[in-house]
Amino acid sequence: MRILHLAAGNRWTGAAAPAFAEVEALRAAGVDAHYVYVGGYKLQTKIGHHDFAHPLIEKAQNPFSFRRSVEHIERMIHRHGFDVVHAHLTYDHWLSRFARQQDGVRLARTIHARRVLRNDPFTRSLLRSTDLLCVVNDTFSNATVLRGRAVHFTPPPLDLAQFTDAGENVRARYGIDGATKLVTVIGKLSKERGFEEALQTFAALRPLVPQARLMIIGHGEHRPALEALAARLGIAEHVLWAGYHEDDLAEHYRASDLLFFTARGSDEGHRAVLEAMGCGVPPATFPIDGITALLGPELAPDHIAPNATPQSLAATAAHLLARTDTDALRSAVTRRATEFGYRRSAERLIAAYETILG
């Protein structure tokens, strides 16, 4: 089985990281899998040293660069004899559709966000020509444009070697003592990414858990507005702005007692929830589409707020932080996270490919 994954992204955020993780998971399972991405950005610096990662998609998006990118991909398909070309974003889905035509290889697509499931003629045409459909969020399967199609749930793979509860944490770096209940929220600091709700929830939590602090991991243009909101809510002195972290992200998770999750990101696989759980950090989350499938029936009732309000989530968080069986709680979320490790992810993908390869 030879699989080529394409993700026309230029950053490690969004679909790029889970798509690359699927390739790593497949390779760990013995599958000859490769990854194609947009070259010339920081992403190439991060993953360009891997011999299975190829910066073949051109930076520009116009008819001429599209044709050249298709030719690059076609040559790679010829050279490696791939059985499946697996696209992750709409642009690389179109690239894949044209590049694989002459070879008769199968075409797969993973849907990473509900917004791309439009019921327009172009989307319907593209999906009709696709042999295998996967979704990172199990609720996507109810979209009108997917009606009548077999859809495979392939949640983001979790690197359990990195996101583990065993290892150092950054409490000492930030001067956080053992009595502090540290709540974390992570993401790009942009509008409509749930940070206002996270700050409001923390403001509602403080009277219930006076020893709580909030750590915000991420950077973005919306930070000044969020800092102003924290000041208006009277919680500014209890909020720690940690900035963006990648290589030491697990150490930041492990410093936390709880993860707030208040909004879907650009990729709706909710990878942050899985990363935190892998590090033994229980999430407290709004009732967001797809969360229940990640937490499972054992955890979902205690970790998902009854409704998407700061007061509701603050009550859920206070209940979790008040639990005395901390070790059992952390063990439960860590155990659940193993369901999304590379081994299980590869098994799901291979089973899906076998449905179209016979």
Contacts in CASP RR format, 6 or more apart in sequence:
PFRMAT RR
TARGET T0000
AUTHOR 0000-0000-0000
METHOD contacts of the structure
MODEL  1
MRILHLAAGNRWTGAAAPAFAEVEALRAAGVDAHYVYVGGYKLQTKIGHH
DFAHPLIEKAQNPFSFRRSVEHIERMIHRHGFDVVHAHLTYDHWLSRFAR
QQDGVRLARTIHARRVLRNDPFTRSLLRSTDLLCVVNDTFSNATVLRGRA
VHFTPPPLDLAQFTDAGENVRARYGIDGATKLVTVIGKLSKERGFEEALQ
TFAALRPLVPQARLMIIGHGEHRPALEALAARLGIAEHVLWAGYHEDDLA
EHYRASDLLFFTARGSDEGHRAVLEAMGCGVPPATFPIDGITALLGPELA
PDHIAPNATPQSLAATAAHLLARTDTDALRSAVTRRATEFGYRRSAERLI
AAYETILG
1 31 0 8 1.000
1 32 0 8 1.000
1 83 0 8 1.000
1 84 0 8 1.000
1 350 0 8 1.000
1 353 0 8 1.000
1 357 0 8 1.000
2 31 0 8 1.000
2 32 0 8 1.000
2 33 0 8 1.000
2 80 0 8 1.000
2 81 0 8 1.000
2 82 0 8 1.000
2 83 0 8 1.000
2 84 0 8 1.000
3 23 0 8 1.000
3 26 0 8 1.000
3 31 0 8 1.000
3 32 0 8 1.000
3 33 0 8 1.000
3 34 0 8 1.000
3 82 0 8 1.000
3 83 0 8 1.000
3 84 0 8 1.000
3 86 0 8 1.000
3 349 0 8 1.000
3 353 0 8 1.000
4 33 0 8 1.000
4 34 0 8 1.000
4 35 0 8 1.000
4 36 0 8 1.000
4 73 0 8 1.000
4 76 0 8 1.000
4 77 0 8 1.000
4 80 0 8 1.000
4 82 0 8 1.000
4 84 0 8 1.000
4 85 0 8 1.000
4 86 0 8 1.000
5 19 0 8 1.000
5 20 0 8 1.000
5 22 0 8 1.000
5 23 0 8 1.000
5 33 0 8 1.000
5 34 0 8 1.000
5 35 0 8 1.000
5 36 0 8 1.000
5 86 0 8 1.000
5 87 0 8 1.000
5 88 0 8 1.000
6 35 0 8 1.000
6 36 0 8 1.000
6 37 0 8 1.000
6 57 0 8 1.000
6 73 0 8 1.000
6 85 0 8 1.000
6 86 0 8 1.000
6 87 0 8 1.000
6 88 0 8 1.000
6 92 0 8 1.000
6 95 0 8 1.000
6 96 0 8 1.000
7 15 0 8 1.000
7 16 0 8 1.000
7 19 0 8 1.000
7 20 0 8 1.000
7 35 0 8 1.000
7 36 0 8 1.000
7 37 0 8 1.000
7 87 0 8 1.000
7 88 0 8 1.000
7 89 0 8 1.000
7 92 0 8 1.000
8 37 0 8 1.000
8 38 0 8 1.000
8 57 0 8 1.000
8 88 0 8 1.000
8 89 0 8 1.000
8 91 0 8 1.000
8 92 0 8 1.000
8 95 0 8 1.000
9 15 0 8 1.000
9 16 0 8 1.000
9 37 0 8 1.000
9 38 0 8 1.000
9 43 0 8 1.000
9 57 0 8 1.000
9 89 0 8 1.000
10 16 0 8 1.000
10 37 0 8 1.000
10 38 0 8 1.000
10 39 0 8 1.000
10 40 0 8 1.000
10 41 0 8 1.000
10 42 0 8 1.000
10 43 0 8 1.000
10 59 0 8 1.000
11 41 0 8 1.000
11 42 0 8 1.000
11 43 0 8 1.000
12 42 0 8 1.000
12 43 0 8 1.000
12 46 0 8 1.000
12 246 0 8 1.000
13 188 0 8 1.000
13 266 0 8 1.000
13 267 0 8 1.000
14 112 0 8 1.000
14 265 0 8 1.000
14 266 0 8 1.000
14 267 0 8 1.000
15 88 0 8 1.000
15 89 0 8 1.000
15 110 0 8 1.000
15 112 0 8 1.000
15 266 0 8 1.000
15 267 0 8 1.000
16 37 0 8 1.000
16 43 0 8 1.000
17 156 0 8 1.000
17 267 0 8 1.000
17 271 0 8 1.000
18 112 0 8 1.000
18 136 0 8 1.000
18 156 0 8 1.000
18 157 0 8 1.000
18 267 0 8 1.000
18 269 0 8 1.000
18 271 0 8 1.000
19 35 0 8 1.000
19 88 0 8 1.000
19 110 0 8 1.000
20 35 0 8 1.000
20 37 0 8 1.000
20 47 0 8 1.000
20 53 0 8 1.000
21 156 0 8 1.000
21 157 0 8 1.000
21 158 0 8 1.000
21 159 0 8 1.000
21 342 0 8 1.000
21 345 0 8 1.000
22 33 0 8 1.000
22 86 0 8 1.000
22 110 0 8 1.000
22 154 0 8 1.000
22 157 0 8 1.000
22 345 0 8 1.000
22 349 0 8 1.000
23 33 0 8 1.000
23 34 0 8 1.000
23 35 0 8 1.000
23 52 0 8 1.000
23 53 0 8 1.000
24 157 0 8 1.000
24 159 0 8 1.000
24 342 0 8 1.000
25 157 0 8 1.000
25 341 0 8 1.000
25 342 0 8 1.000
25 343 0 8 1.000
25 345 0 8 1.000
25 346 0 8 1.000
25 349 0 8 1.000
26 33 0 8 1.000
26 346 0 8 1.000
26 349 0 8 1.000
26 350 0 8 1.000
27 33 0 8 1.000
27 52 0 8 1.000
28 342 0 8 1.000
28 343 0 8 1.000
28 346 0 8 1.000
29 342 0 8 1.000
29 343 0 8 1.000
29 346 0 8 1.000
29 347 0 8 1.000
29 350 0 8 1.000
31 346 0 8 1.000
31 350 0 8 1.000
32 80 0 8 1.000
33 52 0 8 1.000
34 52 0 8 1.000
34 53 0 8 1.000
34 54 0 8 1.000
34 76 0 8 1.000
34 80 0 8 1.000
34 82 0 8 1.000
35 47 0 8 1.000
35 50 0 8 1.000
35 52 0 8 1.000
35 53 0 8 1.000
35 54 0 8 1.000
36 53 0 8 1.000
36 54 0 8 1.000
36 55 0 8 1.000
36 56 0 8 1.000
36 57 0 8 1.000
36 73 0 8 1.000
36 76 0 8 1.000
36 92 0 8 1.000
37 43 0 8 1.000
37 44 0 8 1.000
37 47 0 8 1.000
37 53 0 8 1.000
37 54 0 8 1.000
37 55 0 8 1.000
37 56 0 8 1.000
37 57 0 8 1.000
38 55 0 8 1.000
38 57 0 8 1.000
38 58 0 8 1.000
38 59 0 8 1.000
39 55 0 8 1.000
39 56 0 8 1.000
39 57 0 8 1.000
39 58 0 8 1.000
39 59 0 8 1.000
40 55 0 8 1.000
40 59 0 8 1.000
41 59 0 8 1.000
44 55 0 8 1.000
47 53 0 8 1.000
48 55 0 8 1.000
54 76 0 8 1.000
56 69 0 8 1.000
56 72 0 8 1.000
56 73 0 8 1.000
56 76 0 8 1.000
57 69 0 8 1.000
57 72 0 8 1.000
57 73 0 8 1.000
57 92 0 8 1.000
57 95 0 8 1.000
58 65 0 8 1.000
58 68 0 8 1.000
58 69 0 8 1.000
59 65 0 8 1.000
61 91 0 8 1.000
66 94 0 8 1.000
66 95 0 8 1.000
69 95 0 8 1.000
70 95 0 8 1.000
70 98 0 8 1.000
70 99 0 8 1.000
73 85 0 8 1.000
73 95 0 8 1.000
73 96 0 8 1.000
73 99 0 8 1.000
74 99 0 8 1.000
74 102 0 8 1.000
74 103 0 8 1.000
76 82 0 8 1.000
77 85 0 8 1.000
77 99 0 8 1.000
77 100 0 8 1.000
77 103 0 8 1.000
77 105 0 8 1.000
78 103 0 8 1.000
81 103 0 8 1.000
81 105 0 8 1.000
82 103 0 8 1.000
82 105 0 8 1.000
83 105 0 8 1.000
83 106 0 8 1.000
83 353 0 8 1.000
83 357 0 8 1.000
84 105 0 8 1.000
84 106 0 8 1.000
84 107 0 8 1.000
84 108 0 8 1.000
84 132 0 8 1.000
84 353 0 8 1.000
84 356 0 8 1.000
84 357 0 8 1.000
85 96 0 8 1.000
85 99 0 8 1.000
85 100 0 8 1.000
85 105 0 8 1.000
85 106 0 8 1.000
85 107 0 8 1.000
85 108 0 8 1.000
86 96 0 8 1.000
86 108 0 8 1.000
86 109 0 8 1.000
86 110 0 8 1.000
86 132 0 8 1.000
87 93 0 8 1.000
87 95 0 8 1.000
87 96 0 8 1.000
87 107 0 8 1.000
87 108 0 8 1.000
87 109 0 8 1.000
87 110 0 8 1.000
88 109 0 8 1.000
88 110 0 8 1.000
88 112 0 8 1.000
89 112 0 8 1.000
90 116 0 8 1.000
90 126 0 8 1.000
93 109 0 8 1.000
93 126 0 8 1.000
93 130 0 8 1.000
94 126 0 8 1.000
96 107 0 8 1.000
96 109 0 8 1.000
97 107 0 8 1.000
97 126 0 8 1.000
97 129 0 8 1.000
97 130 0 8 1.000
100 106 0 8 1.000
100 107 0 8 1.000
106 131 0 8 1.000
106 132 0 8 1.000
106 353 0 8 1.000
106 356 0 8 1.000
106 357 0 8 1.000
107 129 0 8 1.000
107 130 0 8 1.000
107 131 0 8 1.000
107 132 0 8 1.000
108 130 0 8 1.000
108 131 0 8 1.000
108 132 0 8 1.000
108 133 0 8 1.000
108 134 0 8 1.000
108 352 0 8 1.000
108 353 0 8 1.000
108 356 0 8 1.000
109 127 0 8 1.000
109 130 0 8 1.000
109 132 0 8 1.000
109 133 0 8 1.000
109 134 0 8 1.000
110 134 0 8 1.000
110 135 0 8 1.000
110 136 0 8 1.000
110 154 0 8 1.000
111 117 0 8 1.000
111 133 0 8 1.000
111 134 0 8 1.000
111 135 0 8 1.000
111 136 0 8 1.000
111 137 0 8 1.000
111 140 0 8 1.000
112 136 0 8 1.000
112 266 0 8 1.000
112 267 0 8 1.000
112 268 0 8 1.000
112 269 0 8 1.000
113 266 0 8 1.000
113 267 0 8 1.000
113 268 0 8 1.000
114 137 0 8 1.000
114 139 0 8 1.000
114 140 0 8 1.000
114 143 0 8 1.000
114 268 0 8 1.000
114 289 0 8 1.000
116 123 0 8 1.000
117 123 0 8 1.000
117 140 0 8 1.000
117 143 0 8 1.000
117 144 0 8 1.000
117 145 0 8 1.000
117 146 0 8 1.000
118 145 0 8 1.000
119 144 0 8 1.000
119 145 0 8 1.000
123 145 0 8 1.000
124 145 0 8 1.000
127 133 0 8 1.000
127 145 0 8 1.000
127 146 0 8 1.000
127 149 0 8 1.000
131 356 0 8 1.000
132 152 0 8 1.000
132 352 0 8 1.000
132 353 0 8 1.000
132 355 0 8 1.000
132 356 0 8 1.000
133 146 0 8 1.000
133 149 0 8 1.000
133 150 0 8 1.000
133 151 0 8 1.000
133 152 0 8 1.000
134 151 0 8 1.000
134 152 0 8 1.000
134 153 0 8 1.000
134 154 0 8 1.000
134 349 0 8 1.000
134 352 0 8 1.000
135 141 0 8 1.000
135 151 0 8 1.000
135 152 0 8 1.000
135 153 0 8 1.000
135 154 0 8 1.000
136 154 0 8 1.000
136 155 0 8 1.000
136 156 0 8 1.000
136 267 0 8 1.000
136 268 0 8 1.000
136 269 0 8 1.000
137 155 0 8 1.000
137 268 0 8 1.000
137 269 0 8 1.000
137 270 0 8 1.000
137 289 0 8 1.000
137 290 0 8 1.000
137 293 0 8 1.000
138 153 0 8 1.000
138 155 0 8 1.000
138 290 0 8 1.000
138 293 0 8 1.000
139 289 0 8 1.000
139 290 0 8 1.000
139 293 0 8 1.000
140 146 0 8 1.000
140 151 0 8 1.000
140 268 0 8 1.000
141 151 0 8 1.000
141 153 0 8 1.000
150 355 0 8 1.000
152 348 0 8 1.000
152 351 0 8 1.000
152 352 0 8 1.000
152 355 0 8 1.000
153 293 0 8 1.000
153 348 0 8 1.000
154 345 0 8 1.000
154 348 0 8 1.000
154 349 0 8 1.000
154 352 0 8 1.000
155 269 0 8 1.000
155 274 0 8 1.000
155 293 0 8 1.000
155 294 0 8 1.000
155 340 0 8 1.000
155 345 0 8 1.000
156 267 0 8 1.000
156 269 0 8 1.000
156 270 0 8 1.000
156 271 0 8 1.000
156 274 0 8 1.000
156 340 0 8 1.000
156 345 0 8 1.000
157 340 0 8 1.000
157 341 0 8 1.000
157 342 0 8 1.000
157 345 0 8 1.000
157 346 0 8 1.000
158 271 0 8 1.000
158 274 0 8 1.000
158 275 0 8 1.000
158 278 0 8 1.000
158 337 0 8 1.000
158 340 0 8 1.000
158 341 0 8 1.000
158 342 0 8 1.000
158 345 0 8 1.000
159 341 0 8 1.000
159 342 0 8 1.000
160 278 0 8 1.000
160 337 0 8 1.000
160 338 0 8 1.000
160 341 0 8 1.000
160 342 0 8 1.000
162 250 0 8 1.000
163 250 0 8 1.000
163 253 0 8 1.000
163 274 0 8 1.000
163 275 0 8 1.000
163 278 0 8 1.000
163 279 0 8 1.000
163 337 0 8 1.000
164 250 0 8 1.000
164 278 0 8 1.000
164 279 0 8 1.000
165 254 0 8 1.000
165 278 0 8 1.000
165 279 0 8 1.000
165 280 0 8 1.000
165 330 0 8 1.000
165 334 0 8 1.000
167 250 0 8 1.000
167 251 0 8 1.000
167 254 0 8 1.000
168 251 0 8 1.000
168 254 0 8 1.000
169 251 0 8 1.000
169 252 0 8 1.000
169 254 0 8 1.000
169 255 0 8 1.000
170 248 0 8 1.000
170 251 0 8 1.000
170 252 0 8 1.000
170 254 0 8 1.000
170 255 0 8 1.000
171 177 0 8 1.000
171 178 0 8 1.000
171 182 0 8 1.000
171 255 0 8 1.000
174 215 0 8 1.000
174 240 0 8 1.000
174 242 0 8 1.000
174 255 0 8 1.000
176 182 0 8 1.000
176 213 0 8 1.000
176 240 0 8 1.000
176 255 0 8 1.000
179 211 0 8 1.000
180 211 0 8 1.000
180 212 0 8 1.000
180 213 0 8 1.000
181 209 0 8 1.000
181 211 0 8 1.000
181 212 0 8 1.000
181 213 0 8 1.000
181 257 0 8 1.000
181 258 0 8 1.000
181 321 0 8 1.000
182 212 0 8 1.000
182 213 0 8 1.000
182 214 0 8 1.000
182 215 0 8 1.000
182 255 0 8 1.000
182 256 0 8 1.000
182 257 0 8 1.000
182 258 0 8 1.000
183 202 0 8 1.000
183 205 0 8 1.000
183 212 0 8 1.000
183 213 0 8 1.000
183 214 0 8 1.000
183 215 0 8 1.000
183 256 0 8 1.000
183 257 0 8 1.000
183 258 0 8 1.000
183 259 0 8 1.000
183 260 0 8 1.000
183 284 0 8 1.000
183 317 0 8 1.000
184 214 0 8 1.000
184 215 0 8 1.000
184 216 0 8 1.000
184 217 0 8 1.000
184 252 0 8 1.000
184 253 0 8 1.000
184 255 0 8 1.000
184 256 0 8 1.000
184 258 0 8 1.000
184 259 0 8 1.000
184 260 0 8 1.000
184 276 0 8 1.000
184 281 0 8 1.000
185 195 0 8 1.000
185 198 0 8 1.000
185 214 0 8 1.000
185 215 0 8 1.000
185 216 0 8 1.000
185 217 0 8 1.000
185 259 0 8 1.000
185 260 0 8 1.000
185 261 0 8 1.000
185 262 0 8 1.000
186 216 0 8 1.000
186 217 0 8 1.000
186 218 0 8 1.000
186 259 0 8 1.000
186 272 0 8 1.000
187 193 0 8 1.000
187 217 0 8 1.000
187 218 0 8 1.000
187 265 0 8 1.000
187 272 0 8 1.000
188 218 0 8 1.000
188 219 0 8 1.000
188 220 0 8 1.000
188 266 0 8 1.000
189 195 0 8 1.000
189 216 0 8 1.000
189 218 0 8 1.000
189 219 0 8 1.000
189 220 0 8 1.000
189 221 0 8 1.000
189 222 0 8 1.000
189 223 0 8 1.000
189 226 0 8 1.000
190 220 0 8 1.000
190 221 0 8 1.000
190 222 0 8 1.000
191 222 0 8 1.000
192 263 0 8 1.000
193 222 0 8 1.000
193 263 0 8 1.000
193 265 0 8 1.000
194 262 0 8 1.000
194 263 0 8 1.000
195 216 0 8 1.000
195 222 0 8 1.000
195 226 0 8 1.000
195 262 0 8 1.000
196 226 0 8 1.000
196 229 0 8 1.000
197 262 0 8 1.000
197 263 0 8 1.000
197 286 0 8 1.000
197 308 0 8 1.000
197 310 0 8 1.000
197 313 0 8 1.000
198 214 0 8 1.000
198 216 0 8 1.000
198 260 0 8 1.000
198 262 0 8 1.000
199 214 0 8 1.000
199 226 0 8 1.000
199 229 0 8 1.000
199 230 0 8 1.000
199 233 0 8 1.000
199 235 0 8 1.000
199 239 0 8 1.000
200 233 0 8 1.000
200 310 0 8 1.000
201 260 0 8 1.000
201 262 0 8 1.000
201 310 0 8 1.000
201 313 0 8 1.000
201 314 0 8 1.000
201 317 0 8 1.000
202 212 0 8 1.000
202 214 0 8 1.000
202 233 0 8 1.000
202 235 0 8 1.000
202 238 0 8 1.000
202 239 0 8 1.000
202 260 0 8 1.000
202 314 0 8 1.000
203 233 0 8 1.000
203 234 0 8 1.000
203 235 0 8 1.000
203 310 0 8 1.000
204 310 0 8 1.000
204 311 0 8 1.000
204 313 0 8 1.000
204 314 0 8 1.000
205 212 0 8 1.000
205 314 0 8 1.000
205 317 0 8 1.000
205 318 0 8 1.000
206 212 0 8 1.000
206 235 0 8 1.000
206 238 0 8 1.000
208 314 0 8 1.000
208 315 0 8 1.000
208 318 0 8 1.000
209 317 0 8 1.000
209 318 0 8 1.000
209 321 0 8 1.000
209 322 0 8 1.000
212 238 0 8 1.000
212 321 0 8 1.000
213 238 0 8 1.000
213 239 0 8 1.000
213 240 0 8 1.000
214 235 0 8 1.000
214 238 0 8 1.000
214 239 0 8 1.000
214 240 0 8 1.000
214 260 0 8 1.000
215 239 0 8 1.000
215 240 0 8 1.000
215 242 0 8 1.000
215 252 0 8 1.000
215 255 0 8 1.000
215 256 0 8 1.000
216 226 0 8 1.000
216 239 0 8 1.000
216 240 0 8 1.000
216 241 0 8 1.000
216 242 0 8 1.000
216 243 0 8 1.000
217 242 0 8 1.000
217 243 0 8 1.000
217 244 0 8 1.000
217 245 0 8 1.000
217 249 0 8 1.000
217 252 0 8 1.000
218 242 0 8 1.000
218 243 0 8 1.000
218 244 0 8 1.000
218 245 0 8 1.000
219 243 0 8 1.000
219 244 0 8 1.000
223 241 0 8 1.000
227 236 0 8 1.000
227 241 0 8 1.000
230 236 0 8 1.000
230 239 0 8 1.000
242 252 0 8 1.000
245 252 0 8 1.000
249 275 0 8 1.000
250 275 0 8 1.000
250 279 0 8 1.000
253 259 0 8 1.000
253 275 0 8 1.000
253 276 0 8 1.000
253 278 0 8 1.000
253 279 0 8 1.000
253 280 0 8 1.000
253 281 0 8 1.000
254 279 0 8 1.000
254 280 0 8 1.000
254 281 0 8 1.000
256 276 0 8 1.000
256 279 0 8 1.000
256 281 0 8 1.000
257 281 0 8 1.000
257 321 0 8 1.000
258 281 0 8 1.000
258 282 0 8 1.000
258 283 0 8 1.000
258 284 0 8 1.000
258 317 0 8 1.000
258 320 0 8 1.000
258 321 0 8 1.000
259 272 0 8 1.000
259 273 0 8 1.000
259 276 0 8 1.000
259 281 0 8 1.000
259 282 0 8 1.000
259 283 0 8 1.000
259 284 0 8 1.000
259 285 0 8 1.000
260 283 0 8 1.000
260 284 0 8 1.000
260 285 0 8 1.000
260 313 0 8 1.000
260 317 0 8 1.000
261 270 0 8 1.000
261 272 0 8 1.000
261 273 0 8 1.000
261 283 0 8 1.000
261 284 0 8 1.000
261 285 0 8 1.000
261 286 0 8 1.000
261 288 0 8 1.000
261 291 0 8 1.000
262 285 0 8 1.000
262 286 0 8 1.000
262 308 0 8 1.000
262 313 0 8 1.000
263 286 0 8 1.000
263 288 0 8 1.000
264 270 0 8 1.000
264 288 0 8 1.000
264 289 0 8 1.000
268 289 0 8 1.000
268 290 0 8 1.000
269 290 0 8 1.000
269 294 0 8 1.000
270 288 0 8 1.000
270 290 0 8 1.000
270 291 0 8 1.000
270 294 0 8 1.000
273 283 0 8 1.000
273 285 0 8 1.000
273 291 0 8 1.000
273 294 0 8 1.000
273 295 0 8 1.000
274 294 0 8 1.000
274 337 0 8 1.000
274 340 0 8 1.000
276 282 0 8 1.000
276 283 0 8 1.000
276 333 0 8 1.000
277 283 0 8 1.000
277 333 0 8 1.000
277 334 0 8 1.000
277 336 0 8 1.000
277 337 0 8 1.000
278 333 0 8 1.000
278 334 0 8 1.000
278 337 0 8 1.000
279 334 0 8 1.000
280 330 0 8 1.000
280 331 0 8 1.000
280 333 0 8 1.000
280 334 0 8 1.000
280 337 0 8 1.000
281 330 0 8 1.000
281 333 0 8 1.000
282 299 0 8 1.000
282 303 0 8 1.000
282 320 0 8 1.000
282 329 0 8 1.000
282 330 0 8 1.000
282 332 0 8 1.000
282 333 0 8 1.000
283 295 0 8 1.000
283 303 0 8 1.000
283 333 0 8 1.000
284 303 0 8 1.000
284 305 0 8 1.000
284 313 0 8 1.000
284 316 0 8 1.000
284 317 0 8 1.000
284 320 0 8 1.000
285 291 0 8 1.000
285 303 0 8 1.000
285 304 0 8 1.000
285 305 0 8 1.000
285 313 0 8 1.000
286 304 0 8 1.000
286 305 0 8 1.000
286 308 0 8 1.000
286 313 0 8 1.000
287 304 0 8 1.000
287 305 0 8 1.000
287 306 0 8 1.000
287 307 0 8 1.000
287 308 0 8 1.000
288 308 0 8 1.000
291 300 0 8 1.000
291 304 0 8 1.000
292 300 0 8 1.000
292 304 0 8 1.000
294 340 0 8 1.000
295 303 0 8 1.000
295 304 0 8 1.000
295 336 0 8 1.000
296 336 0 8 1.000
298 332 0 8 1.000
298 336 0 8 1.000
299 332 0 8 1.000
299 333 0 8 1.000
299 336 0 8 1.000
302 316 0 8 1.000
302 319 0 8 1.000
302 320 0 8 1.000
303 316 0 8 1.000
303 320 0 8 1.000
304 316 0 8 1.000
305 312 0 8 1.000
305 313 0 8 1.000
305 315 0 8 1.000
305 316 0 8 1.000
306 312 0 8 1.000
306 316 0 8 1.000
320 329 0 8 1.000
323 329 0 8 1.000
338 344 0 8 1.000
END
